[in-house]
Amino acid sequence: METEEKIRIKPDKVIDGRARYCPETLLAAKIAFIDLKSGQILELLTSAESCKTDVPKWANAKGHEYLGFKEDSGYLKFYVKKG
């Protein structure tokens, strides 16, 4: 996904995990996905670099679509579409 496309993504829910480690952020994402419908998009904010590998693995393992990430002022924004 091109950077320009990522900027245009309108998430249905945002989880701010910037003060958490990646496992805690993923747990928050799992809980958030309970309320989302198939096709809705979750935006995860985190400062944990390990999420660069963990989020795509988790999304793919759970049947969700990993849309990518972008860096923004000292943290990362990940986008996942519920499968």
Secondary structure, 3 states (H helix, E strand, C coil): CCHHHHHHCCCCEEEEECCCCHHHHHHHHHHHHHHCCCCCEEEEEECCCCHHHHHHHHHHHCCCEEEEEEEECCEEEEEEECC
